[in-house]
Amino acid sequence: MKTNLPIIENIKAIRTRIEKACIQSKRDVSDVQLLLATKTVSPKKIKIALTNNEYLIGENKIQEVKEKYAALKPIPHEKHFIGHLQSNKIKEILKYGVTCIQSLDRLSLAEKLQKRLLYEDKHIDVFIQINTSAEESKFGVSPDHTIDLIKKTASFDRIHIKGLMTIGLFSDDKEKVRACFQLLKQLQQKIISENIPNVSMKEISMGMSGDLEIAIEEGATIIRVGTAIFGERAYPDSYYWNENIDNNVIQ
Ligand SMILES: *Cc1c(COP(=O)(O)O)cnc(C)c1O
């Protein structure tokens, strides 16, 4: 999906795709939020988007959150964390204005997060990240263990579960991608029916540049788009999803 169109034109094109998908699935366009996936994107480029009516960004690495913090601080926006979170980075994530961790996927992380939040007298929103494609290389709790993780995490009073997140299968087979999104929606319904205190299931974060239409048809409330707005990244995604690498890759 190579594109040389300027960022503003790209955003317009994405907004049009969102509108069409909403019409197609009889959904209200205001029910779908666009999150800009800004990994490797410079503050200068992010600013272009934020000063053109965009508001929500998502980062994958603490290192990048930190490096861009000062430059983006004066511009109104909200920042989610969408990458794999190592527990030794919890302290850092609470320093730089992240309002929601979309990638909570294990109890050990929730325990450490709660501890730190208590210590700092803070609260944070989270989504539970689910591995809906059953690929070993992807992070996320398995669908089978989701309810258990949510029940245990819900007992931590500083952590507020607001929804679910998934990275669908990377495949040209649309129906396989759709199956991942349907699984997330089904899980949401199942969790709602469990009536777990301190748990909101309002948000469903799924869909990226290539599959946002399918995600919207299947109930996404947040889609996360990077490439289609900022252009191709210089590194494969496996690079950002490898927890052992924290090099500076901002372009
Ligand atoms: C990079 C990334 C995206 C955006 O992917 P694009 O294909 O560039 O739109 C969405 N979600 C996560 C978790 C990502 O790391």
The ligand as an SDF file (V2000), in Angstrom:
LIG
                    3D

 15 15  0  0  0  0  0  0  0  0999 V2000
    1.1800   -0.7570   13.0820 C   0  0  0  0  0  0  0  0  0  0  0  0
   -0.0390   -1.1620   13.7710 C   0  0  0  0  0  0  0  0  0  0  0  0
   -1.3040   -0.8650   13.2480 C   0  0  0  0  0  0  0  0  0  0  0  0
   -1.5060   -0.1450   11.9200 C   0  0  0  0  0  0  0  0  0  0  0  0
   -1.1650   -0.9760   10.8710 O   0  0  0  0  0  0  0  0  0  0  0  0
   -1.1800   -0.4210    9.3630 P   0  0  0  0  0  0  0  0  0  0  0  0
   -1.2480   -1.6640    8.5490 O   0  0  0  0  0  0  0  0  0  0  0  0
    0.0750    0.3490    9.1720 O   0  0  0  0  0  0  0  0  0  0  0  0
   -2.3810    0.4130    9.2140 O   0  0  0  0  0  0  0  0  0  0  0  0
   -2.4090   -1.2490   13.9800 C   0  0  0  0  0  0  0  0  0  0  0  0
   -2.3070   -1.9020   15.1560 N   0  0  0  0  0  0  0  0  0  0  0  0
   -1.1070   -2.2030   15.6930 C   0  0  0  0  0  0  0  0  0  0  0  0
   -1.0680   -2.9160   16.9900 C   0  0  0  0  0  0  0  0  0  0  0  0
    0.0570   -1.8630   15.0190 C   0  0  0  0  0  0  0  0  0  0  0  0
    1.2360   -2.1760   15.5530 O   0  0  0  0  0  0  0  0  0  0  0  0
  1  2  1  0
  2  3  1  0
  2 14  2  0
  3  4  1  0
  3 10  2  0
  4  5  1  0
  5  6  1  0
  6  7  2  0
  6  8  1  0
  6  9  1  0
 10 11  1  0
 11 12  2  0
 12 13  1  0
 12 14  1  0
 14 15  1  0
M  END
$$$$
